[in-house]
Amino acid sequence: MVDKKNNKESQVYKFYKLDGNSIECLKRDCPRCGKGVFMAAHKDRLTCGKCGFTEFNKKK
């Protein structure tokens, strides 16, 4: 899929890991935006780039 704005290819395949017959998602989906919108992993939080939803990691 080509992004019309920047003419760059989508790299969503990097967010998944394939092992034989199983597929594992490496990033978490945003609970507000739904499937297909992934959250960025920062040092102390997860953030959605689309809606700005933020979840902070719990301290141990």
C-alpha positions in Angstrom: 0.0 0.0 0.0 1.4 3.4 -0.9 0.7 6.5 1.2 -0.7 9.2 -1.1 0.8 12.0 1.0 4.4 11.0 1.0 4.5 8.3 -1.7 6.0 5.9 0.9 5.1 2.3 1.3 3.4 1.2 4.5 5.7 -0.8 6.8 3.0 -2.3 9.0 4.6 -5.8 8.4 7.3 -4.7 10.9 4.8 -4.8 13.7 4.2 -8.6 13.4 6.4 -11.6 14.1 5.9 -14.8 12.1 6.9 -18.2 13.6 5.9 -21.1 11.5 2.1 -21.1 11.5 1.7 -18.5 14.3 1.5 -14.7 14.0 2.4 -12.5 16.9 1.6 -8.7 17.1 4.6 -6.8 18.6 2.8 -3.5 19.2 -0.4 -2.9 21.1 -3.6 -1.6 19.4 -5.1 1.7 20.6 -8.2 1.1 22.8 -9.9 4.3 21.5 -9.1 4.0 17.7 -9.4 0.3 17.4 -7.7 -2.3 15.3 -4.9 -1.2 12.9 -3.8 1.9 14.9 -0.8 1.0 16.9 0.7 2.6 20.0 4.3 3.8 20.2 6.4 2.4 23.0 8.3 5.0 24.9 10.5 4.5 28.0 7.7 5.1 30.5 4.5 5.0 28.5 2.5 3.9 25.4 1.1 6.6 23.2 -1.3 6.6 20.2 -0.1 8.9 17.4 -3.6 9.4 16.0 -5.7 10.4 19.1 -3.0 11.1 21.7 -4.2 8.4 24.1 -1.5 7.7 26.7 -1.0 4.8 29.1 1.8 5.1 31.7 3.8 2.0 32.7 3.4 0.9 36.3 6.4 1.2 38.5 7.5 -2.0 40.3 
